[in-house]
Amino acid sequence: MGRLKKTTTDGIAAMSIRLPVAIRDEIAKQASFNRRSLNQEILWLLEKALRMSDPAPATKDSQQSG
């Protein structure tokens, strides 16, 4: 896991990570295609992955049946 280096007043934490060159190159290609920086592309991909992994919120009906 990367180490937190610095947190700014706007809540941004700097960290370094190690990636296989092939993955870094693929993300860089996608970033260029999407007209984003490498950092912006990585953030977008992480946010997308986190949204996809969140379990669906329980509905009122599913909470009552149990």
N, CA, C and O atoms as a DFTB+ gen file, in Angstrom:
264 C
 N C O
     1  1       0.847      -1.169       0.000
     2  2       0.000       0.000       0.000
     3  2       0.893       1.233       0.000
     4  3       1.947       1.233       0.636
     5  1       0.483       2.284      -0.707
     6  2       1.261       3.504      -0.743
     7  2       1.225       4.232       0.593
     8  3       0.259       4.113       1.347
     9  1       2.259       4.969       0.876
    10  2       2.311       5.746       2.114
    11  2       1.785       7.138       1.854
    12  3       2.103       7.752       0.836
    13  1       0.969       7.644       2.787
    14  2       0.509       9.014       2.681
    15  2       1.695       9.930       2.950
    16  3       2.401       9.773       3.947
    17  1       1.903      10.871       2.068
    18  2       3.037      11.776       2.231
    19  2       2.603      13.108       2.807
    20  3       3.263      13.655       3.691
    21  1       1.501      13.626       2.311
    22  2       1.098      14.961       2.702
    23  2      -0.389      15.112       2.431
    24  3      -0.882      14.694       1.383
    25  1      -1.087      15.699       3.359
    26  2      -2.494      16.026       3.139
    27  2      -2.610      17.534       3.159
    28  3      -2.151      18.195       4.091
    29  1      -3.229      18.073       2.120
    30  2      -3.371      19.519       2.025
    31  2      -4.674      19.950       2.687
    32  3      -5.493      19.114       3.067
    33  1      -4.856      21.248       2.820
    34  2      -6.062      21.774       3.465
    35  2      -7.317      21.466       2.662
    36  3      -8.416      21.497       3.215
    37  1      -7.182      21.167       1.370
    38  2      -8.360      20.843       0.566
    39  2      -8.661      19.343       0.569
    40  3      -9.478      18.876      -0.225
    41  1      -8.005      18.583       1.456
    42  2      -8.310      17.161       1.596
    43  2      -7.664      16.267       0.565
    44  3      -8.117      15.140       0.368
    45  1      -6.634      16.724      -0.094
    46  2      -5.937      15.915      -1.095
    47  2      -4.706      15.295      -0.440
    48  3      -3.900      15.992       0.175
    49  1      -4.571      13.977      -0.579
    50  2      -3.409      13.275      -0.025
    51  2      -2.506      12.840      -1.167
    52  3      -2.962      12.219      -2.127
    53  1      -1.234      13.165      -1.060
    54  2      -0.257      12.739      -2.054
    55  2       0.266      11.370      -1.654
    56  3       0.527      11.119      -0.478
    57  1       0.419      10.481      -2.635
    58  2       0.984       9.170      -2.370
    59  2       1.618       8.631      -3.626
    60  3       1.287       9.066      -4.730
    61  1       2.527       7.687      -3.471
    62  2       3.092       7.055      -4.652
    63  2       2.707       5.585      -4.636
    64  3       2.579       4.964      -3.581
    65  1       2.528       5.051      -5.830
    66  2       2.182       3.642      -5.982
    67  2       3.092       3.033      -7.044
    68  3       3.672       3.741      -7.867
    69  1       3.201       1.730      -7.007
    70  2       3.978       1.022      -8.025
    71  2       3.002       0.299      -8.934
    72  3       2.113      -0.417      -8.471
    73  1       3.177       0.494     -10.229
    74  2       2.334      -0.160     -11.230
    75  2       3.213      -0.898     -12.217
    76  3       4.309      -0.439     -12.539
    77  1       2.748      -2.032     -12.698
    78  2       3.468      -2.648     -13.816
    79  2       3.460      -1.675     -15.000
    80  3       2.480      -0.962     -15.220
    81  1       4.541      -1.654     -15.746
    82  2       4.682      -0.725     -16.867
    83  2       3.529      -0.875     -17.858
    84  3       3.024       0.122     -18.374
    85  1       3.112      -2.103     -18.126
    86  2       2.031      -2.333     -19.090
    87  2       0.728      -1.676     -18.636
    88  3       0.000      -1.119     -19.457
    89  1       0.429      -1.736     -17.342
    90  2      -0.800      -1.112     -16.828
    91  2      -0.670       0.408     -16.892
    92  3      -1.610       1.098     -17.287
    93  1       0.489       0.925     -16.506
    94  2       0.698       2.366     -16.569
    95  2       0.556       2.873     -17.999
    96  3      -0.054       3.916     -18.236
    97  1       1.117       2.135     -18.945
    98  2       1.031       2.541     -20.345
    99  2      -0.411       2.499     -20.853
   100  3      -0.827       3.380     -21.606
   101  1      -1.166       1.495     -20.451
   102  2      -2.573       1.388     -20.870
   103  2      -3.390       2.545     -20.295
   104  3      -4.214       3.132     -20.996
   105  1      -3.164       2.871     -19.027
   106  2      -3.874       4.003     -18.425
   107  2      -3.471       5.301     -19.107
   108  3      -4.314       6.170     -19.329
   109  1      -2.201       5.444     -19.439
   110  2      -1.734       6.647     -20.134
   111  2      -2.396       6.779     -21.503
   112  3      -2.753       7.882     -21.918
   113  1      -2.564       5.645     -22.213
   114  2      -3.245       5.687     -23.516
   115  2      -4.695       6.126     -23.356
   116  3      -5.196       6.953     -24.119
   117  1      -5.358       5.562     -22.354
   118  2      -6.752       5.946     -22.103
   119  2      -6.847       7.414     -21.711
   120  3      -7.759       8.118     -22.143
   121  1      -5.914       7.873     -20.899
   122  2      -5.911       9.278     -20.477
   123  2      -5.773      10.198     -21.680
   124  3      -6.481      11.199     -21.789
   125  1      -4.870       9.859     -22.573
   126  2      -4.675      10.670     -23.773
   127  2      -5.940      10.686     -24.621
   128  3      -6.362      11.741     -25.095
   129  1      -6.545       9.515     -24.810
   130  2      -7.775       9.414     -25.595
   131  2      -8.897      10.246     -24.967
   132  3      -9.676      10.891     -25.669
   133  1      -8.965      10.220     -23.631
   134  2     -10.030      10.939     -22.913
   135  2      -9.658      12.387     -22.593
   136  3     -10.413      13.102     -21.934
   137  1      -8.480      12.809     -23.071
   138  2      -7.988      14.173     -22.848
   139  2      -7.935      14.523     -21.356
   140  3      -8.364      15.593     -20.923
   141  1      -7.384      13.564     -20.589
   142  2      -7.173      13.770     -19.166
   143  2      -5.698      13.528     -18.863
   144  3      -4.991      12.862     -19.618
   145  1      -5.255      14.084     -17.744
   146  2      -3.901      13.772     -17.284
   147  2      -3.901      12.343     -16.751
   148  3      -4.959      11.764     -16.503
   149  1      -2.725      11.790     -16.581
   150  2      -2.612      10.451     -16.025
   151  2      -3.251      10.412     -14.641
   152  3      -3.972       9.467     -14.322
   153  1      -3.001      11.413     -13.825
   154  2      -3.586      11.486     -12.491
   155  2      -5.117      11.528     -12.557
   156  3      -5.790      10.805     -11.823
   157  1      -5.662      12.372     -13.432
   158  2      -7.119      12.461     -13.568
   159  2      -7.713      11.136     -14.012
   160  3      -8.779      10.746     -13.536
   161  1      -7.044      10.442     -14.914
   162  2      -7.546       9.160     -15.407
   163  2      -7.542       8.112     -14.286
   164  3      -8.501       7.355     -14.137
   165  1      -6.468       8.074     -13.509
   166  2      -6.400       7.127     -12.398
   167  2      -7.507       7.410     -11.390
   168  3      -8.161       6.483     -10.914
   169  1      -7.723       8.674     -11.062
   170  2      -8.804       9.031     -10.135
   171  2     -10.157       8.615     -10.688
   172  3     -10.983       8.063      -9.960
   173  1     -10.392       8.873     -11.971
   174  2     -11.666       8.520     -12.592
   175  2     -11.888       7.002     -12.527
   176  3     -12.981       6.540     -12.201
   177  1     -10.837       6.236     -12.842
   178  2     -10.950       4.778     -12.804
   179  2     -11.196       4.266     -11.386
   180  3     -12.006       3.361     -11.186
   181  1     -10.509       4.836     -10.410
   182  2     -10.711       4.421      -9.020
   183  2     -12.126       4.741      -8.545
   184  3     -12.774       3.915      -7.902
   185  1     -12.601       5.943      -8.865
   186  2     -13.962       6.318      -8.471
   187  2     -14.991       5.403      -9.121
   188  3     -15.954       4.989      -8.476
   189  1     -14.789       5.088     -10.390
   190  2     -15.690       4.190     -11.106
   191  2     -15.699       2.805     -10.453
   192  3     -16.764       2.224     -10.244
   193  1     -14.526       2.284     -10.134
   194  2     -14.424       0.964      -9.501
   195  2     -15.090       0.962      -8.126
   196  3     -15.760      -0.004      -7.761
   197  1     -14.909       2.036      -7.368
   198  2     -15.524       2.105      -6.047
   199  2     -17.045       2.166      -6.134
   200  3     -17.738       1.552      -5.323
   201  1     -17.568       2.903      -7.113
   202  2     -19.030       2.962      -7.295
   203  2     -19.580       1.596      -7.660
   204  3     -20.652       1.206      -7.198
   205  1     -18.841       0.868      -8.492
   206  2     -19.303      -0.455      -8.925
   207  2     -19.246      -1.476      -7.792
   208  3     -20.024      -2.430      -7.787
   209  1     -18.345      -1.294      -6.839
   210  2     -18.204      -2.278      -5.767
   211  2     -19.105      -2.005      -4.577
   212  3     -19.226      -2.855      -3.695
   213  1     -19.746      -0.831      -4.530
   214  2     -20.662      -0.523      -3.430
   215  2     -21.887      -1.406      -3.517
   216  3     -22.497      -1.510      -4.581
   217  1     -22.260      -2.048      -2.417
   218  2     -23.487      -2.839      -2.446
   219  2     -24.688      -1.908      -2.608
   220  3     -24.665      -0.759      -2.168
   221  1     -25.723      -2.423      -3.240
   222  2     -26.933      -1.617      -3.432
   223  2     -27.509      -1.269      -2.066
   224  3     -27.559      -2.122      -1.180
   225  1     -27.943      -0.028      -1.889
   226  2     -28.532       0.344      -0.596
   227  2     -29.792      -0.468      -0.332
   228  3     -30.578      -0.735      -1.241
   229  1     -29.966      -0.847       0.904
   230  2     -31.142      -1.636       1.270
   231  2     -32.394      -0.779       1.113
   232  3     -32.412       0.395       1.484
   233  1     -33.425      -1.381       0.563
   234  2     -34.693      -0.669       0.416
   235  2     -35.520      -0.883       1.678
   236  3     -35.240      -1.776       2.478
   237  1     -36.525      -0.065       1.839
   238  2     -37.416      -0.169       2.991
   239  2     -38.060      -1.551       3.045
   240  3     -38.177      -2.136       4.121
   241  1     -38.484      -2.083       1.880
   242  2     -39.128      -3.392       1.819
   243  2     -38.195      -4.507       2.268
   244  3     -38.614      -5.408       2.994
   245  1     -36.924      -4.458       1.843
   246  2     -36.002      -5.532       2.199
   247  2     -35.616      -5.479       3.671
   248  3     -35.237      -6.501       4.244
   249  1     -35.705      -4.307       4.292
   250  2     -35.388      -4.179       5.707
   251  2     -36.508      -4.761       6.565
   252  3     -36.249      -5.288       7.647
   253  1     -37.752      -4.669       6.090
   254  2     -38.894      -5.141       6.855
   255  2     -39.074      -6.645       6.739
   256  3     -39.655      -7.259       7.633
   257  1     -38.596      -7.251       5.670
   258  2     -38.806      -8.685       5.477
   259  2     -37.657      -9.467       6.102
   260  3     -36.742      -9.880       5.390
   261  1     -37.680      -9.670       7.359
   262  2     -36.556     -10.389       7.827
   263  2     -36.628     -10.848       9.178
   264  3     -35.692     -11.482       9.665
